[in-house]
Amino acid sequence: MNHLIRYVREVFCAQPLRRFVHELCLHKLHIEFWVIDRSGAYSSREIVVIGSREKKVRALSSYMRMSDEELGLDTITRYDGSRLLATIPDGDNQPVIMQVAPEPVARPETIMSRANTCYRTLDRTNLIKILWGSEAIRPEIDSLELARNLEGVINLEWSKELYAVETHWRKIQFSSGDQIFIKDSQYIPFRGQEMTSTSSQQYYKKRRLIIAKLSPYGRPLKSCTSVWELQSGVRDGIIGHYKLLNMAKILQRDISEGNIIMTRPDKKGITKGMLIDLDMSISLNLSDHPAGADIIMGTVKYMAIEIVKNVSNGIFKYHKNYRHNLESFFYAFLVGCITYGLHSRSAPTHLNKWYTADHGNNFRTKKSFVTDEFEEQILNYFSPSYEDVKSLACDLRRILFIGKLYP
């Protein structure tokens, strides 16, 4: 089983838009069929084939008769010579065809991941984002719909649902048996308790494959080459965050370096920062407040000290607020001042202590760096190009904590 999961993970990694994978395990006395998709791994019962050549032939030949869709293959992208084309169905209208860069900008690294697959168009104007949404979690598309045309926030041009996991499961009657959990971190299954219900809805997550066209396509914040770019990138991200909260009533819960991009220069040659990735955001409308909104989410390195403190105490439910996100923007700014413009081998690595497996150490280290050791561990590590903004860093620190740091 361990080998099976590893092989399937390699398939999904090489084919990020694949919907599911068939597996056939042929043992000495029996055969077992598996279907693995983004909601989990599902097995048939063990079918005894010893002494029955007909069963073996039928089992193997069934795969040969399947269509690409029945095999779970990617039906969105295809190669036309050296060009990679994305074909998006549009109901009764002609499908939309876009030429995209062959190498994905991002792709999931695990089977049951919430991560997205992203391609850029060849003209570098749009990002094509393919995401697996879940009914249990507010879809990012809903947040993007509410945030259309907001300054400082990536814009949704259109989106479309392509596929639902339940399409190939809803007509199947599941029986009780052994449940296997796939541990994404190590890809090792373990045996769970026996199931007692035959309701198919309890056996798989209702996930949906959605494609979205976003604009503009930008480069990462870490590509900044000047003090002005870093300052404007973080500033514009804060503006986007403010408008997202006050106009769309949405709180972004994962402010980090990776969720701020720099746009291409406009007609005046000005590059702007922009907030992206609203998959962890929540609506602040009371009538639309989702369950689990108080679960701590985000990138540990950029979390506010108060949030990290709760995690270190084993408290994983805590309502993030606007102030916590401003602190995260502050850390994104500090990381840029310390590491941007330097070769990866020469860049300081001491901030890695903010996101280790030891939550208590994460809290103690970050608290110490921001309070007692701010000059020694932060300001003294600013790269030469960012020396002139040390006073700005001190001002931001004073404003954020209003003269009273966390005890």
C-alpha beads as a LAMMPS data file, in Angstrom:
LAMMPS data file: protein, C-alpha beads

407 atoms
406 bonds

1 atom types
1 bond types

-500.0 500.0 xlo xhi
-500.0 500.0 ylo yhi
-500.0 500.0 zlo zhi

Masses

1 110.0

Atoms # bond

1 1 1 0.000 0.000 0.000
2 1 1 2.882 2.373 0.791
3 1 1 4.318 1.858 -2.686
4 1 1 0.896 2.389 -4.266
5 1 1 0.464 5.786 -2.622
6 1 1 3.962 6.864 -3.621
7 1 1 3.362 5.902 -7.256
8 1 1 0.034 7.727 -7.346
9 1 1 1.593 10.822 -5.815
10 1 1 4.181 10.819 -8.611
11 1 1 1.381 10.590 -11.187
12 1 1 -0.507 13.529 -9.659
13 1 1 2.711 15.528 -9.438
14 1 1 3.477 14.946 -13.128
15 1 1 -0.185 15.450 -14.114
16 1 1 -1.511 18.074 -11.654
17 1 1 -4.879 18.351 -13.443
18 1 1 -5.561 14.634 -13.377
19 1 1 -8.911 13.871 -11.733
20 1 1 -8.246 10.371 -10.430
21 1 1 -5.953 7.380 -10.904
22 1 1 -6.825 3.707 -11.310
23 1 1 -4.647 1.119 -9.575
24 1 1 -4.727 -2.636 -9.932
25 1 1 -3.009 -4.847 -7.356
26 1 1 -2.540 -8.411 -8.541
27 1 1 -1.702 -10.789 -5.713
28 1 1 -0.966 -14.475 -5.808
29 1 1 -4.549 -15.590 -5.194
30 1 1 -6.643 -12.477 -5.678
31 1 1 -6.907 -9.113 -7.376
32 1 1 -7.846 -5.750 -5.880
33 1 1 -8.940 -2.567 -7.673
34 1 1 -8.230 0.937 -6.410
35 1 1 -9.400 4.400 -7.426
36 1 1 -7.518 7.314 -5.870
37 1 1 -8.641 10.920 -6.271
38 1 1 -8.272 14.247 -4.478
39 1 1 -10.689 13.125 -1.767
40 1 1 -9.035 9.828 -0.853
41 1 1 -8.232 6.239 -1.845
42 1 1 -10.975 3.651 -2.401
43 1 1 -10.660 -0.090 -2.848
44 1 1 -12.864 -2.871 -4.130
45 1 1 -13.028 -6.052 -2.135
46 1 1 -10.432 -8.731 -2.765
47 1 1 -11.583 -10.711 -5.791
48 1 1 -10.348 -14.285 -5.982
49 1 1 -9.001 -15.006 -9.463
50 1 1 -7.100 -18.228 -8.882
51 1 1 -8.223 -20.740 -11.446
52 1 1 -10.277 -18.197 -13.400
53 1 1 -8.482 -16.860 -16.439
54 1 1 -11.690 -15.128 -17.553
55 1 1 -11.730 -12.841 -14.504
56 1 1 -8.125 -11.822 -15.093
57 1 1 -8.748 -11.026 -18.755
58 1 1 -11.905 -9.053 -18.000
59 1 1 -10.124 -7.090 -15.288
60 1 1 -7.178 -6.112 -17.462
61 1 1 -9.144 -5.482 -20.650
62 1 1 -11.610 -3.175 -18.871
63 1 1 -8.930 -0.486 -18.623
64 1 1 -8.216 -0.724 -22.346
65 1 1 -11.829 0.149 -23.171
66 1 1 -11.956 3.257 -20.976
67 1 1 -12.086 6.759 -22.427
68 1 1 -9.713 9.498 -21.281
69 1 1 -12.445 10.843 -19.030
70 1 1 -13.079 7.402 -17.506
71 1 1 -9.354 7.078 -16.871
72 1 1 -9.389 10.380 -15.020
73 1 1 -6.987 12.052 -17.439
74 1 1 -6.574 15.802 -17.769
75 1 1 -9.134 17.018 -20.309
76 1 1 -8.233 20.694 -20.003
77 1 1 -4.711 21.003 -21.400
78 1 1 -3.227 19.539 -24.568
79 1 1 -0.148 20.036 -26.676
80 1 1 -0.338 21.358 -30.219
81 1 1 3.194 20.843 -31.396
82 1 1 5.302 22.716 -28.850
83 1 1 2.368 24.842 -27.666
84 1 1 0.371 24.040 -24.539
85 1 1 -3.291 24.946 -24.937
86 1 1 -5.929 25.132 -22.216
87 1 1 -9.431 24.432 -23.514
88 1 1 -12.244 25.659 -21.288
89 1 1 -15.777 24.415 -22.099
90 1 1 -18.430 27.153 -22.144
91 1 1 -21.792 25.401 -22.285
92 1 1 -23.396 25.657 -25.723
93 1 1 -20.851 28.247 -26.839
94 1 1 -17.512 27.595 -28.440
95 1 1 -14.894 26.554 -25.853
96 1 1 -12.373 29.156 -24.769
97 1 1 -8.843 28.248 -25.842
98 1 1 -5.817 29.889 -24.227
99 1 1 -2.119 29.336 -24.777
100 1 1 -0.253 28.926 -21.496
101 1 1 3.340 28.352 -20.405
102 1 1 4.105 24.594 -20.264
103 1 1 5.566 24.647 -16.749
104 1 1 3.039 25.339 -13.971
105 1 1 3.730 28.331 -11.758
106 1 1 2.526 26.235 -8.818
107 1 1 1.204 22.725 -8.287
108 1 1 0.134 20.567 -5.303
109 1 1 2.815 18.406 -3.722
110 1 1 0.419 16.009 -2.024
111 1 1 -2.607 13.997 -3.123
112 1 1 -5.272 15.395 -0.788
113 1 1 -3.999 18.946 -0.895
114 1 1 -5.772 22.312 -0.870
115 1 1 -2.924 23.747 -2.927
116 1 1 -3.703 25.001 -6.422
117 1 1 -2.327 24.430 -9.899
118 1 1 -1.484 27.681 -11.665
119 1 1 -0.385 28.490 -15.213
120 1 1 0.435 31.841 -16.731
121 1 1 -0.617 32.912 -20.196
122 1 1 2.251 33.381 -22.628
123 1 1 1.702 37.125 -22.822
124 1 1 2.151 37.267 -19.015
125 1 1 -1.106 39.153 -18.519
126 1 1 -3.224 36.487 -16.807
127 1 1 -2.973 33.679 -14.302
128 1 1 -5.009 30.527 -14.922
129 1 1 -5.780 28.999 -11.539
130 1 1 -7.203 25.507 -11.107
131 1 1 -8.362 24.692 -7.607
132 1 1 -10.063 21.842 -5.800
133 1 1 -12.749 23.435 -3.648
134 1 1 -14.518 21.754 -0.750
135 1 1 -18.067 22.197 0.494
136 1 1 -16.700 22.274 4.026
137 1 1 -14.507 25.303 3.294
138 1 1 -15.561 28.616 1.798
139 1 1 -14.375 28.496 -1.828
140 1 1 -11.770 31.089 -2.754
141 1 1 -13.861 31.940 -5.813
142 1 1 -16.640 33.265 -3.557
143 1 1 -14.204 35.692 -1.954
144 1 1 -12.772 36.730 -5.312
145 1 1 -16.288 37.429 -6.579
146 1 1 -16.881 39.822 -3.694
147 1 1 -13.486 41.452 -4.218
148 1 1 -13.840 42.197 -7.943
149 1 1 -12.032 45.343 -9.106
150 1 1 -10.762 46.262 -5.637
151 1 1 -7.509 48.212 -5.657
152 1 1 -4.583 46.165 -4.385
153 1 1 -6.337 42.781 -4.786
154 1 1 -5.954 40.382 -7.711
155 1 1 -9.011 40.506 -9.961
156 1 1 -11.240 37.591 -10.983
157 1 1 -12.205 37.849 -14.671
158 1 1 -14.257 34.661 -14.802
159 1 1 -14.512 31.193 -13.269
160 1 1 -16.174 27.899 -14.111
161 1 1 -16.771 24.590 -12.368
162 1 1 -15.362 21.752 -14.462
163 1 1 -15.881 18.650 -12.409
164 1 1 -17.152 17.301 -9.077
165 1 1 -15.695 14.308 -7.243
166 1 1 -19.161 12.954 -6.542
167 1 1 -19.687 12.562 -10.305
168 1 1 -17.946 9.188 -10.240
169 1 1 -18.952 8.217 -6.683
170 1 1 -22.621 9.124 -6.247
171 1 1 -23.966 5.972 -7.924
172 1 1 -21.667 3.635 -6.008
173 1 1 -22.894 1.850 -2.897
174 1 1 -20.117 1.652 -0.323
175 1 1 -19.977 -1.234 2.108
176 1 1 -18.539 -1.325 5.609
177 1 1 -14.915 -2.296 5.939
178 1 1 -11.512 -0.873 6.705
179 1 1 -10.913 2.825 6.334
180 1 1 -7.450 3.960 5.297
181 1 1 -6.225 7.454 5.966
182 1 1 -3.577 8.973 3.722
183 1 1 -1.127 11.012 5.763
184 1 1 -0.055 13.710 3.339
185 1 1 3.126 14.536 5.231
186 1 1 4.623 11.068 4.890
187 1 1 2.212 9.288 2.532
188 1 1 1.839 6.355 4.923
189 1 1 -1.613 4.830 5.479
190 1 1 -2.791 3.246 8.700
191 1 1 -5.754 1.105 9.578
192 1 1 -8.750 2.844 11.094
193 1 1 -11.896 1.579 12.774
194 1 1 -14.483 -0.423 10.878
195 1 1 -17.192 1.587 9.172
196 1 1 -20.782 0.846 10.055
197 1 1 -22.709 3.014 7.593
198 1 1 -23.338 2.332 3.920
199 1 1 -24.024 5.959 3.046
200 1 1 -21.660 6.973 0.258
201 1 1 -21.638 10.590 1.444
202 1 1 -19.619 9.621 4.506
203 1 1 -16.915 7.948 2.459
204 1 1 -15.626 10.820 0.352
205 1 1 -15.230 14.581 0.449
206 1 1 -17.338 16.563 -1.972
207 1 1 -14.617 18.423 -3.803
208 1 1 -15.056 20.459 -6.971
209 1 1 -12.565 21.269 -9.702
210 1 1 -12.824 24.962 -10.566
211 1 1 -10.880 26.994 -13.096
212 1 1 -10.463 30.751 -12.852
213 1 1 -8.852 33.445 -14.960
214 1 1 -7.180 36.103 -12.829
215 1 1 -5.419 39.334 -13.651
216 1 1 -2.837 40.622 -13.555
217 1 1 -0.079 38.047 -13.579
218 1 1 2.762 39.278 -11.393
219 1 1 6.139 38.347 -10.018
220 1 1 6.823 37.374 -6.380
221 1 1 7.511 40.027 -3.769
222 1 1 10.908 38.419 -3.167
223 1 1 11.939 39.481 -6.686
224 1 1 12.095 43.124 -5.526
225 1 1 15.376 44.749 -6.498
226 1 1 15.081 48.063 -4.670
227 1 1 13.928 49.609 -1.414
228 1 1 11.179 51.468 -3.262
229 1 1 9.772 48.253 -4.747
230 1 1 9.647 46.482 -1.388
231 1 1 8.063 49.462 0.349
232 1 1 5.461 49.985 -2.361
233 1 1 4.733 46.255 -2.583
234 1 1 3.981 45.937 1.135
235 1 1 2.157 49.305 1.200
236 1 1 -0.110 48.357 -1.712
237 1 1 -0.760 44.974 -0.109
238 1 1 -1.930 46.776 3.035
239 1 1 -4.184 49.015 0.926
240 1 1 -5.671 45.914 -0.715
241 1 1 -6.149 44.331 2.705
242 1 1 -7.910 47.475 3.976
243 1 1 -10.286 47.636 1.006
244 1 1 -10.924 43.899 1.187
245 1 1 -11.995 44.273 4.801
246 1 1 -13.980 47.511 4.576
247 1 1 -15.601 47.176 1.152
248 1 1 -15.975 43.417 0.660
249 1 1 -16.153 42.504 4.373
250 1 1 -13.515 39.818 3.897
251 1 1 -10.585 39.101 6.210
252 1 1 -7.529 37.540 4.572
253 1 1 -6.017 35.094 7.072
254 1 1 -2.708 34.287 5.398
255 1 1 -0.684 37.466 4.999
256 1 1 2.822 36.434 3.977
257 1 1 5.614 37.166 1.555
258 1 1 4.237 34.551 -0.833
259 1 1 0.802 36.171 -1.026
260 1 1 1.962 39.548 -2.310
261 1 1 2.943 40.016 -5.945
262 1 1 4.445 42.861 -7.947
263 1 1 2.632 43.849 -11.142
264 1 1 4.225 44.701 -14.451
265 1 1 5.080 48.401 -14.930
266 1 1 2.120 50.459 -16.135
267 1 1 2.255 53.152 -18.836
268 1 1 4.064 55.428 -16.406
269 1 1 6.564 52.699 -15.543
270 1 1 5.131 52.233 -12.047
271 1 1 5.085 48.776 -10.469
272 1 1 2.502 48.064 -7.775
273 1 1 1.992 45.458 -5.092
274 1 1 -1.102 43.289 -5.009
275 1 1 -2.663 40.849 -2.556
276 1 1 -3.390 37.334 -3.843
277 1 1 -4.629 33.953 -2.553
278 1 1 -7.904 34.348 -0.691
279 1 1 -8.349 30.627 -0.044
280 1 1 -8.022 31.080 3.734
281 1 1 -10.120 34.232 3.900
282 1 1 -13.434 34.473 5.745
283 1 1 -16.531 36.592 5.286
284 1 1 -17.289 38.912 8.175
285 1 1 -20.995 39.064 7.353
286 1 1 -22.726 37.445 10.323
287 1 1 -25.223 35.654 8.082
288 1 1 -22.391 34.125 6.102
289 1 1 -19.923 33.316 8.882
290 1 1 -18.573 29.807 8.155
291 1 1 -17.925 27.123 10.726
292 1 1 -14.271 26.845 11.678
293 1 1 -13.606 30.559 11.157
294 1 1 -11.709 30.616 14.452
295 1 1 -9.269 27.868 13.464
296 1 1 -5.738 29.268 13.281
297 1 1 -4.491 29.302 9.698
298 1 1 -1.654 30.959 7.853
299 1 1 2.078 30.856 7.248
300 1 1 3.824 30.349 10.596
301 1 1 6.839 32.513 9.777
302 1 1 4.633 35.597 9.382
303 1 1 2.094 34.976 12.142
304 1 1 1.538 37.607 14.809
305 1 1 3.229 36.923 18.142
306 1 1 -0.130 36.609 19.904
307 1 1 -1.214 33.897 17.470
308 1 1 2.094 32.023 17.796
309 1 1 1.780 32.230 21.579
310 1 1 -1.618 30.533 21.474
311 1 1 -0.298 27.782 19.220
312 1 1 2.638 27.232 21.597
313 1 1 0.104 26.763 24.406
314 1 1 -1.827 24.192 22.400
315 1 1 -4.645 26.597 21.540
316 1 1 -5.429 26.189 17.846
317 1 1 -8.640 28.196 17.775
318 1 1 -8.360 31.953 17.928
319 1 1 -10.017 34.718 15.947
320 1 1 -7.505 36.584 13.807
321 1 1 -8.159 40.268 13.355
322 1 1 -7.015 43.241 11.277
323 1 1 -4.239 44.063 13.767
324 1 1 -2.752 40.561 13.514
325 1 1 -2.550 40.909 9.733
326 1 1 -0.787 44.277 9.958
327 1 1 1.827 42.578 12.121
328 1 1 2.217 39.913 9.420
329 1 1 2.828 42.642 6.813
330 1 1 5.509 44.011 9.160
331 1 1 7.287 40.652 9.215
332 1 1 7.094 40.395 5.417
333 1 1 8.790 43.812 5.267
334 1 1 11.523 42.745 7.721
335 1 1 12.217 39.519 5.837
336 1 1 12.633 41.532 2.647
337 1 1 15.026 44.007 4.273
338 1 1 17.187 41.160 5.568
339 1 1 17.222 38.700 2.656
340 1 1 16.278 40.410 -0.623
341 1 1 19.017 41.133 -3.111
342 1 1 21.377 38.599 -1.554
343 1 1 22.514 35.261 -2.920
344 1 1 20.637 32.441 -1.205
345 1 1 23.879 31.068 0.234
346 1 1 24.865 34.362 1.822
347 1 1 21.406 35.406 3.044
348 1 1 20.919 35.190 6.840
349 1 1 18.919 32.167 7.967
350 1 1 18.303 32.976 11.634
351 1 1 14.664 33.933 10.927
352 1 1 14.054 30.265 10.135
353 1 1 13.823 29.837 13.906
354 1 1 10.388 31.439 13.633
355 1 1 8.871 28.375 11.975
356 1 1 10.332 25.176 13.394
357 1 1 8.442 22.107 14.583
358 1 1 8.818 23.393 18.156
359 1 1 5.939 25.862 18.597
360 1 1 7.208 27.007 21.974
361 1 1 10.593 27.851 20.514
362 1 1 8.913 29.710 17.637
363 1 1 7.102 31.943 20.111
364 1 1 10.085 32.583 22.378
365 1 1 12.418 33.362 19.477
366 1 1 10.063 35.714 17.642
367 1 1 9.113 37.514 20.850
368 1 1 12.783 37.962 21.745
369 1 1 13.749 39.186 18.268
370 1 1 10.952 41.761 18.180
371 1 1 11.388 42.985 21.774
372 1 1 14.748 42.771 23.542
373 1 1 16.914 41.845 20.555
374 1 1 15.349 43.940 17.788
375 1 1 18.525 45.847 17.007
376 1 1 20.853 42.865 17.396
377 1 1 18.796 40.228 15.546
378 1 1 16.832 42.384 13.088
379 1 1 18.326 45.812 12.331
380 1 1 21.936 44.636 12.328
381 1 1 21.044 42.036 9.693
382 1 1 19.542 44.488 7.181
383 1 1 21.287 44.064 3.843
384 1 1 23.335 47.079 2.651
385 1 1 20.646 48.081 0.145
386 1 1 18.093 48.523 2.941
387 1 1 20.173 50.433 5.498
388 1 1 18.162 53.614 4.900
389 1 1 14.873 52.092 6.065
390 1 1 16.022 51.048 9.528
391 1 1 14.302 54.084 11.023
392 1 1 11.104 53.141 9.171
393 1 1 11.288 49.636 10.658
394 1 1 11.609 51.145 14.135
395 1 1 8.663 53.473 13.512
396 1 1 6.472 50.615 12.272
397 1 1 7.410 48.535 15.300
398 1 1 6.519 51.384 17.650
399 1 1 3.187 52.034 15.896
400 1 1 2.224 48.357 15.857
401 1 1 2.861 47.742 19.508
402 1 1 2.064 51.272 20.750
403 1 1 4.902 51.189 23.254
404 1 1 3.695 47.974 24.837
405 1 1 5.146 44.729 23.557
406 1 1 3.802 41.297 24.376
407 1 1 4.801 40.088 27.851

Bonds

1 1 1 2
2 1 2 3
3 1 3 4
4 1 4 5
5 1 5 6
6 1 6 7
7 1 7 8
8 1 8 9
9 1 9 10
10 1 10 11
11 1 11 12
12 1 12 13
13 1 13 14
14 1 14 15
15 1 15 16
16 1 16 17
17 1 17 18
18 1 18 19
19 1 19 20
20 1 20 21
21 1 21 22
22 1 22 23
23 1 23 24
24 1 24 25
25 1 25 26
26 1 26 27
27 1 27 28
28 1 28 29
29 1 29 30
30 1 30 31
31 1 31 32
32 1 32 33
33 1 33 34
34 1 34 35
35 1 35 36
36 1 36 37
37 1 37 38
38 1 38 39
39 1 39 40
40 1 40 41
41 1 41 42
42 1 42 43
43 1 43 44
44 1 44 45
45 1 45 46
46 1 46 47
47 1 47 48
48 1 48 49
49 1 49 50
50 1 50 51
51 1 51 52
52 1 52 53
53 1 53 54
54 1 54 55
55 1 55 56
56 1 56 57
57 1 57 58
58 1 58 59
59 1 59 60
60 1 60 61
61 1 61 62
62 1 62 63
63 1 63 64
64 1 64 65
65 1 65 66
66 1 66 67
67 1 67 68
68 1 68 69
69 1 69 70
70 1 70 71
71 1 71 72
72 1 72 73
73 1 73 74
74 1 74 75
75 1 75 76
76 1 76 77
77 1 77 78
78 1 78 79
79 1 79 80
80 1 80 81
81 1 81 82
82 1 82 83
83 1 83 84
84 1 84 85
85 1 85 86
86 1 86 87
87 1 87 88
88 1 88 89
89 1 89 90
90 1 90 91
91 1 91 92
92 1 92 93
93 1 93 94
94 1 94 95
95 1 95 96
96 1 96 97
97 1 97 98
98 1 98 99
99 1 99 100
100 1 100 101
101 1 101 102
102 1 102 103
103 1 103 104
104 1 104 105
105 1 105 106
106 1 106 107
107 1 107 108
108 1 108 109
109 1 109 110
110 1 110 111
111 1 111 112
112 1 112 113
113 1 113 114
114 1 114 115
115 1 115 116
116 1 116 117
117 1 117 118
118 1 118 119
119 1 119 120
120 1 120 121
121 1 121 122
122 1 122 123
123 1 123 124
124 1 124 125
125 1 125 126
126 1 126 127
127 1 127 128
128 1 128 129
129 1 129 130
130 1 130 131
131 1 131 132
132 1 132 133
133 1 133 134
134 1 134 135
135 1 135 136
136 1 136 137
137 1 137 138
138 1 138 139
139 1 139 140
140 1 140 141
141 1 141 142
142 1 142 143
143 1 143 144
144 1 144 145
145 1 145 146
146 1 146 147
147 1 147 148
148 1 148 149
149 1 149 150
150 1 150 151
151 1 151 152
152 1 152 153
153 1 153 154
154 1 154 155
155 1 155 156
156 1 156 157
157 1 157 158
158 1 158 159
159 1 159 160
160 1 160 161
161 1 161 162
162 1 162 163
163 1 163 164
164 1 164 165
165 1 165 166
166 1 166 167
167 1 167 168
168 1 168 169
169 1 169 170
170 1 170 171
171 1 171 172
172 1 172 173
173 1 173 174
174 1 174 175
175 1 175 176
176 1 176 177
177 1 177 178
178 1 178 179
179 1 179 180
180 1 180 181
181 1 181 182
182 1 182 183
183 1 183 184
184 1 184 185
185 1 185 186
186 1 186 187
187 1 187 188
188 1 188 189
189 1 189 190
190 1 190 191
191 1 191 192
192 1 192 193
193 1 193 194
194 1 194 195
195 1 195 196
196 1 196 197
197 1 197 198
198 1 198 199
199 1 199 200
200 1 200 201
201 1 201 202
202 1 202 203
203 1 203 204
204 1 204 205
205 1 205 206
206 1 206 207
207 1 207 208
208 1 208 209
209 1 209 210
210 1 210 211
211 1 211 212
212 1 212 213
213 1 213 214
214 1 214 215
215 1 215 216
216 1 216 217
217 1 217 218
218 1 218 219
219 1 219 220
220 1 220 221
221 1 221 222
222 1 222 223
223 1 223 224
224 1 224 225
225 1 225 226
226 1 226 227
227 1 227 228
228 1 228 229
229 1 229 230
230 1 230 231
231 1 231 232
232 1 232 233
233 1 233 234
234 1 234 235
235 1 235 236
236 1 236 237
237 1 237 238
238 1 238 239
239 1 239 240
240 1 240 241
241 1 241 242
242 1 242 243
243 1 243 244
244 1 244 245
245 1 245 246
246 1 246 247
247 1 247 248
248 1 248 249
249 1 249 250
250 1 250 251
251 1 251 252
252 1 252 253
253 1 253 254
254 1 254 255
255 1 255 256
256 1 256 257
257 1 257 258
258 1 258 259
259 1 259 260
260 1 260 261
261 1 261 262
262 1 262 263
263 1 263 264
264 1 264 265
265 1 265 266
266 1 266 267
267 1 267 268
268 1 268 269
269 1 269 270
270 1 270 271
271 1 271 272
272 1 272 273
273 1 273 274
274 1 274 275
275 1 275 276
276 1 276 277
277 1 277 278
278 1 278 279
279 1 279 280
280 1 280 281
281 1 281 282
282 1 282 283
283 1 283 284
284 1 284 285
285 1 285 286
286 1 286 287
287 1 287 288
288 1 288 289
289 1 289 290
290 1 290 291
291 1 291 292
292 1 292 293
293 1 293 294
294 1 294 295
295 1 295 296
296 1 296 297
297 1 297 298
298 1 298 299
299 1 299 300
300 1 300 301
301 1 301 302
302 1 302 303
303 1 303 304
304 1 304 305
305 1 305 306
306 1 306 307
307 1 307 308
308 1 308 309
309 1 309 310
310 1 310 311
311 1 311 312
312 1 312 313
313 1 313 314
314 1 314 315
315 1 315 316
316 1 316 317
317 1 317 318
318 1 318 319
319 1 319 320
320 1 320 321
321 1 321 322
322 1 322 323
323 1 323 324
324 1 324 325
325 1 325 326
326 1 326 327
327 1 327 328
328 1 328 329
329 1 329 330
330 1 330 331
331 1 331 332
332 1 332 333
333 1 333 334
334 1 334 335
335 1 335 336
336 1 336 337
337 1 337 338
338 1 338 339
339 1 339 340
340 1 340 341
341 1 341 342
342 1 342 343
343 1 343 344
344 1 344 345
345 1 345 346
346 1 346 347
347 1 347 348
348 1 348 349
349 1 349 350
350 1 350 351
351 1 351 352
352 1 352 353
353 1 353 354
354 1 354 355
355 1 355 356
356 1 356 357
357 1 357 358
358 1 358 359
359 1 359 360
360 1 360 361
361 1 361 362
362 1 362 363
363 1 363 364
364 1 364 365
365 1 365 366
366 1 366 367
367 1 367 368
368 1 368 369
369 1 369 370
370 1 370 371
371 1 371 372
372 1 372 373
373 1 373 374
374 1 374 375
375 1 375 376
376 1 376 377
377 1 377 378
378 1 378 379
379 1 379 380
380 1 380 381
381 1 381 382
382 1 382 383
383 1 383 384
384 1 384 385
385 1 385 386
386 1 386 387
387 1 387 388
388 1 388 389
389 1 389 390
390 1 390 391
391 1 391 392
392 1 392 393
393 1 393 394
394 1 394 395
395 1 395 396
396 1 396 397
397 1 397 398
398 1 398 399
399 1 399 400
400 1 400 401
401 1 401 402
402 1 402 403
403 1 403 404
404 1 404 405
405 1 405 406
406 1 406 407
